Amino acid sequence: MTDAKHTYIIGEIGQNHNGSVDVAKLLIELMAMPVKEDLFGLKLPGMDAVKLTKRDLNQELSKEQMASPYSGRNAFGPTYGEHRAALELNDEEHFEAYKCAKSYGLDFVETLCAPACTSMLKLFTPDRLKVASRDLTNLPLLEVLAETQIPIILSTGMASQRELDNALAVIEKHHSQISILHCVSQYPTQPKNVNLNTIRFLKEHYGKYNIGYSDHTIGISAPVAAVAMGAEIIEKHITLDRRMRGTDQAGSLGPEGVMRMVRDIRITDMSLGEEDIFICEDTASARKKLERSIATKVALKAGEKIQEEHLMMLSPGDGYQWADKHLLIGAEVLEDISENEVIYPKNIKK
């Protein structure tokens, strides 16, 4: 048997910390929690990484967009610029979140949305950098990120194949530590638009990279199915409470949802196995009890020659299979065998 697969699961905080590093730390603590259920006495691994996002508002939106009025339940400021500013953590707060993740043994992934955001790299080095779907065509940003030599994850939520190829060409001038995540930039993503078969396409045409799936659907069925289709990385938004303020909260997984998703992905990891057909050792007892063997349809006397019309199939499955009936037909019975009994080698003279 092959070793069990281990899907790399990223819990995306994004802006669900609502501008509070303390909330970010609580979310990291949630991600570090072990899966509650044991499976056949096995402890299931939890999440692998946490992801935060850093923006530079000077390189984010046009002046008109920044100044546009912004209102509603999810607004954190009267203009869109003030709203965005309220949701940002500074470099030092990102460093605090990084240290918190490391204290729990989690990897730390950063989405850096502008070249100036690399200022935080003076404080710490993330395990991976993430390029958001909207920045896949931001080739100047990709150049800066690739120059750091930190492994990069690309999301394809808004990309054509040509745009993906252009992004890869820029990064590969500096390194080839690249992962590609199938993604659909619809929040939440409707099932008709998920198109998980893109994972197979990416694995066929971009197989030298790690291929995964960044999920924006409601629930956990899509990421679990993506793992079964070969995704090696899963990214999913998480929150402390889906009723919290914030545009991403309702489409994220709360604590129970996180536990269910991680549990089901780990079960899927163990369930995939290898591309072969074989008898599992752990089914031996069930096979012996339930499978059928050649048995007597009528009572047979010692010295009698067995004919096919004497035979039928009964459990248990520890005797002759029907495919081996030629070993029995014409054989002499050594001792009386009553009807409805399995025939064993000891019962016949070969």
C-alpha distance (Angstrom), angle and dihedral (degrees) to the residues before:
residue distance angle dihedral
M1 . . .
T2 3.80 . .
D3 3.79 120.8 .
A4 3.80 113.7 -91.0
K5 3.77 115.8 -92.2
H6 3.80 117.7 -110.6
T7 3.81 114.4 -151.7
Y8 3.81 113.8 -152.8
I9 3.83 104.8 -126.3
I10 3.81 119.7 -160.2
G11 3.79 120.2 -166.3
E12 3.78 106.9 -150.7
I13 3.78 115.2 -147.4
G14 3.79 93.4 173.4
Q15 3.80 104.3 160.2
N16 3.81 95.6 -25.7
H17 3.81 88.8 109.9
N18 3.85 85.9 74.6
G19 3.78 91.3 -140.3
S20 3.81 95.5 -52.8
V21 3.79 121.7 117.1
D22 3.81 88.3 -162.2
V23 3.81 90.1 59.8
A24 3.80 88.5 47.4
K25 3.80 89.4 55.0
L26 3.81 91.3 50.1
L27 3.79 88.9 52.7
I28 3.80 90.2 50.3
E29 3.80 89.2 50.6
L30 3.82 88.5 52.4
M31 3.80 90.8 52.3
A32 3.79 91.3 49.8
M33 3.80 93.5 56.6
P34 3.82 114.4 112.7
V35 3.78 120.1 -118.7
K36 3.81 106.0 -89.9
E37 3.78 99.6 -140.3
D38 3.78 123.9 73.1
L39 3.79 114.5 -142.5
F40 3.82 112.6 -145.6
G41 3.79 87.2 -29.9
L42 3.82 93.1 -51.4
K43 3.79 122.4 127.1
L44 3.79 109.2 -129.7
P45 3.83 116.3 -136.4
G46 3.79 115.9 -115.9
M47 3.81 130.3 -143.0
D48 3.78 120.9 -39.0
A49 3.79 105.7 -152.4
V50 3.79 147.1 13.1
K51 3.80 123.8 -141.1
L52 3.79 130.6 -154.0
T53 3.80 130.6 -179.8
K54 3.82 127.9 -133.3
R55 3.78 123.4 -165.2
D56 3.80 132.0 -174.6
L57 3.79 103.9 -143.9
N58 3.81 90.4 -157.8
Q59 3.81 87.6 65.5
E60 3.78 99.5 33.7
L61 3.81 114.8 78.2
S62 3.78 140.5 2.4
K63 3.80 118.1 -90.8
E64 3.79 89.2 -108.3
Q65 3.80 92.9 54.4
M66 3.79 92.9 44.9
A67 3.80 91.0 52.4
S68 3.79 96.4 43.8
P69 3.83 115.4 117.5
Y70 3.80 114.2 -101.0
S71 3.78 123.5 -167.6
G72 3.75 141.0 153.2
R73 3.78 137.7 84.7
N74 3.80 94.2 -55.9
A75 3.80 97.0 47.4
F76 3.81 117.2 115.4
G77 3.81 94.1 -175.8
P78 3.84 140.7 19.6
T79 3.83 93.0 -107.6
Y80 3.76 128.3 41.5
G81 3.80 90.4 -115.7
E82 3.81 92.4 53.9
H83 3.79 89.5 45.2
R84 3.81 91.0 54.2
A85 3.81 92.4 45.3
A86 3.80 91.3 53.9
L87 3.80 90.3 56.8
E88 3.80 96.8 52.8
L89 3.80 126.0 101.9
N90 3.80 116.2 -154.2
D91 3.80 124.5 -123.8
E92 3.79 93.3 -93.3
E93 3.81 91.5 51.9
H94 3.81 90.4 50.3
F95 3.80 86.7 52.2
E96 3.82 89.5 52.4
A97 3.80 89.6 51.8
Y98 3.83 90.0 47.7
K99 3.81 91.8 53.0
C100 3.81 90.4 47.2
A101 3.82 91.3 52.5
K102 3.79 91.5 48.0
S103 3.80 91.2 50.4
Y104 3.81 87.1 61.1
G105 3.79 94.1 44.9
L106 3.81 94.4 -108.2
D107 3.79 126.4 140.4
F108 3.79 116.7 -120.4
V109 3.80 122.4 -133.5
E110 3.82 123.6 -172.4
T111 3.77 129.0 -160.9
L112 3.80 104.9 -151.8
C113 3.80 111.4 -165.8
A114 3.81 100.1 -172.0
P115 3.82 138.3 25.2
A116 3.82 90.5 -110.5
C117 3.81 89.8 61.3
T118 3.79 88.8 72.6
S119 3.82 85.8 80.5
M120 3.81 87.3 91.2
L121 3.81 89.3 64.9
K122 3.82 86.7 77.0
L123 3.82 86.3 69.3
F124 3.81 102.1 40.4
T125 3.79 144.2 -16.0
P126 3.81 116.7 -117.6
D127 3.79 117.0 -138.8
R128 3.81 89.4 -124.0
L129 3.78 139.0 4.0
K130 3.79 119.5 -135.6
V131 3.79 124.6 -148.8
A132 3.79 111.4 -151.8
S133 3.80 117.5 -131.5
R134 3.79 92.4 -109.4
D135 3.81 91.0 56.5
L136 3.80 98.2 50.8
T137 3.81 88.3 100.2
N138 3.82 92.5 43.3
L139 3.79 92.2 101.4
P140 3.84 95.8 171.8
L141 3.83 88.6 57.5
L142 3.80 91.4 46.9
E143 3.78 89.9 52.8
V144 3.81 91.6 53.9
L145 3.81 93.3 46.3
A146 3.80 93.2 46.7
E147 3.80 91.4 51.6
T148 3.82 88.7 64.5
Q149 3.85 89.3 66.3
I150 3.83 89.0 -136.7
P151 3.84 113.1 140.2
I152 3.81 111.2 -96.6
I153 3.80 132.4 -143.8
L154 3.82 116.9 -158.0
S155 3.82 124.5 -158.9
T156 3.81 117.3 -153.0
G157 3.81 99.5 -161.2
M158 3.81 94.3 128.5
A159 3.81 101.4 19.9
S160 3.76 138.0 116.0
Q161 3.79 119.0 -151.4
R162 3.81 90.7 -104.1
E163 3.81 90.9 53.9
L164 3.80 90.7 48.6
D165 3.80 90.5 50.8
N166 3.81 90.9 49.9
A167 3.80 90.8 52.2
L168 3.80 92.6 48.5
A169 3.81 91.2 50.1
V170 3.80 91.3 55.5
I171 3.81 94.7 48.1
E172 3.80 95.5 43.3
K173 3.79 90.7 60.9
H174 3.81 84.2 73.7
H175 3.84 107.0 26.0
S176 3.81 143.9 -24.5
Q177 3.82 100.5 -132.6
I178 3.80 91.9 120.8
S179 3.79 135.3 146.0
I180 3.81 124.2 -169.6
L181 3.79 122.1 -152.3
H182 3.78 122.3 -161.8
C183 3.79 105.8 -133.8
V184 3.81 140.2 166.4
S185 3.80 114.9 -148.7
Q186 3.78 96.7 -142.9
Y187 3.82 116.0 114.8
P188 2.97 105.6 -122.7
T189 3.80 99.6 10.5
Q190 3.79 114.6 -134.0
P191 3.82 114.5 -129.7
K192 3.82 92.0 -117.6
N193 3.81 89.1 61.2
V194 3.81 100.1 44.9
N195 3.84 95.3 87.2
L196 3.79 97.9 -177.3
N197 3.80 89.2 -176.2
T198 3.80 86.1 81.4
I199 3.81 85.0 77.1
R200 3.81 89.3 63.7
F201 3.81 89.8 47.4
L202 3.80 91.8 52.0
K203 3.81 92.6 46.6
E204 3.80 90.5 51.2
H205 3.81 98.1 44.8
Y206 3.82 101.5 28.3
G207 3.78 99.8 30.3
K208 3.80 95.4 141.0
Y209 3.82 88.8 70.0
N210 3.81 129.6 66.1
I211 3.80 107.0 -98.6
G212 3.78 124.0 -153.0
Y213 3.78 146.5 145.9
S214 3.79 133.0 -104.8
D215 3.79 106.8 -156.3
H216 3.80 130.1 -149.9
T217 3.81 98.8 164.5
I218 3.78 125.9 115.6
G219 3.80 111.8 -100.2
I220 3.79 131.6 4.2
S221 3.81 106.3 -80.1
A222 3.82 95.9 95.4
P223 3.83 97.4 52.9
V224 3.81 91.8 44.9
A225 3.81 90.6 49.5
A226 3.81 89.5 47.2
V227 3.80 89.8 57.6
A228 3.80 90.0 51.8
M229 3.82 88.1 52.7
G230 3.78 92.4 54.6
A231 3.81 106.1 -87.7
E232 3.80 109.2 156.8
I233 3.82 95.6 -170.1
I234 3.80 129.6 41.7
E235 3.78 123.5 -168.6
K236 3.79 121.1 -170.7
H237 3.83 134.2 170.0
I238 3.80 113.8 -116.1
T239 3.78 133.7 -167.9
L240 3.78 140.0 179.7
D241 3.80 91.3 -125.3
R242 3.80 127.9 4.2
R243 3.81 88.9 -144.4
M244 3.81 93.4 63.5
R245 3.80 120.8 113.1
G246 3.77 114.5 -91.0
T247 3.79 136.0 87.8
D248 3.83 94.8 -108.3
Q249 3.80 98.9 45.0
A250 3.81 99.2 84.5
G251 3.81 92.1 50.3
S252 3.80 94.0 48.4
L253 3.80 131.9 87.5
G254 3.78 118.5 -101.5
P255 3.82 122.8 -147.1
E256 3.81 96.4 -77.9
G257 3.78 91.8 44.4
V258 3.80 90.6 51.6
M259 3.81 90.6 52.9
R260 3.80 92.7 48.4
M261 3.80 93.9 47.6
V262 3.79 94.7 48.4
R263 3.81 91.1 44.8
D264 3.80 93.2 50.8
I265 3.81 93.7 44.8
R266 3.80 91.4 51.2
I267 3.80 90.7 48.2
T268 3.80 88.7 49.9
D269 3.82 90.1 49.0
M270 3.79 89.8 56.7
S271 3.80 93.4 41.8
L272 3.82 99.5 57.0
G273 3.80 99.5 74.5
E274 3.80 118.9 161.2
E275 3.80 137.9 -41.3
D276 3.79 98.7 -99.0
I277 3.80 140.6 87.8
F278 3.79 117.3 -121.3
I279 3.79 143.7 137.0
C280 3.79 110.4 -86.9
E281 3.79 111.4 -133.5
D282 3.78 91.4 -133.1
T283 3.82 91.3 60.3
A284 3.81 93.4 59.9
S285 3.79 95.4 98.0
A286 3.82 92.6 46.0
R287 3.78 90.6 47.7
K288 3.80 92.2 52.1
K289 3.79 91.7 48.2
L290 3.80 100.7 41.7
E291 3.80 109.3 26.0
R292 3.82 118.4 89.4
S293 3.81 131.0 -115.5
I294 3.80 133.0 -167.7
A295 3.81 108.7 -80.9
T296 3.79 139.0 172.5
K297 3.77 118.4 -84.2
V298 3.85 88.6 -172.0
A299 3.81 135.0 20.8
L300 3.82 112.9 -85.2
K301 3.81 125.6 -152.4
A302 3.80 126.5 -140.1
G303 3.82 109.4 -88.6
E304 3.82 93.4 23.0
K305 3.82 118.4 130.8
I306 3.78 114.6 -123.9
Q307 3.82 117.1 -120.3
E308 3.79 127.8 -169.7
E309 3.82 91.5 -112.2
H310 3.83 87.6 62.1
L311 3.79 91.5 62.9
M312 3.79 140.7 83.2
M313 3.81 136.9 150.8
L314 3.83 125.5 -92.8
S315 3.80 137.6 159.1
P316 3.01 141.3 -73.5
G317 3.79 102.5 71.4
D318 3.78 100.0 -142.9
G319 3.82 96.9 99.7
Y320 3.80 135.3 65.5
Q321 3.82 119.8 -36.7
W322 3.80 118.4 -132.5
A323 3.81 89.1 -112.0
D324 3.84 86.4 65.5
K325 3.82 96.7 49.3
H326 3.83 89.6 116.8
L327 3.81 86.6 73.1
L328 3.81 89.5 61.7
I329 3.80 106.0 35.8
G330 3.80 107.9 94.8
A331 3.80 93.1 11.1
E332 3.82 118.6 131.6
V333 3.79 119.5 -115.5
L334 3.83 110.9 -124.8
E335 3.79 97.1 -161.0
D336 3.77 137.1 6.5
I337 3.81 114.4 -71.8
S338 3.78 119.1 -165.1
E339 3.79 121.7 -138.6
N340 3.81 120.1 -83.9
E341 3.80 94.3 30.0
V342 3.81 128.2 127.4
I343 3.82 113.0 -114.6
Y344 3.81 115.8 -129.3
P345 3.83 130.9 -171.0
K346 3.80 90.0 -103.0
N347 3.84 89.6 62.0
I348 3.82 97.1 61.6
K349 3.76 141.4 54.9
K350 3.78 109.8 -130.2
